[in-house]
Amino acid sequence: MIEEIQRLTEQYHAWLREKTNLRAIEDWVEITAPFLDRHND
């Protein structure tokens, strides 16, 4: 059971890393994550 949960957690982290983008904009860093708010933004 614990092994399955660990595997699912690792898969989720891999998916999150794959879908998250970082972009440098002058002195700022834009982070784009695969999550939507209540307005689908």
Backbone torsions as a table, in degrees:
resi	resn	phi	psi	omega
1	MET	NA	-48.1	179.9
2	ILE	-63.2	-39.7	179.4
3	GLU	-61.3	-39.2	179.2
4	GLU	-65.8	-41.9	178.5
5	ILE	-65.3	-41.2	177.6
6	GLN	-62.6	-42.1	178.8
7	ARG	-62.7	-44.7	178.3
8	LEU	-63.3	-39.7	178.2
9	THR	-64.2	-42.8	177.9
10	GLU	-64.6	-39.2	177.5
11	GLN	-64.9	-40.5	178.5
12	TYR	-64.2	-45.0	179.2
13	HIS	-61.8	-40.8	178.0
14	ALA	-63.1	-43.6	178.3
15	TRP	-62.0	-44.0	-179.1
16	LEU	-63.9	-43.3	177.4
17	ARG	-62.3	-40.3	-179.1
18	GLU	-66.1	-37.2	-174.5
19	LYS	-91.9	-8.2	-179.0
20	THR	-95.8	130.1	-179.5
21	ASN	-118.4	141.1	175.1
22	LEU	-118.0	137.2	179.9
23	ARG	-141.1	126.2	178.3
24	ALA	-79.7	129.7	177.1
25	ILE	-130.3	97.9	-175.7
26	GLU	52.3	-115.4	-178.3
27	ASP	-92.2	9.2	-175.4
28	TRP	-117.7	162.3	172.3
29	VAL	-125.7	123.2	176.8
30	GLU	-90.1	128.1	178.2
31	ILE	-112.6	120.1	177.7
32	THR	-110.8	116.4	-177.9
33	ALA	-112.6	158.0	-175.4
34	PRO	-84.1	36.8	-178.5
35	PHE	-117.1	147.6	178.9
36	LEU	-115.4	148.6	173.9
37	ASP	-90.7	-170.3	-175.4
38	ARG	-67.5	-14.4	177.5
39	HIS	-100.6	11.6	-177.1
40	ASN	59.8	31.7	175.4
41	ASP	-95.6	NA	NA
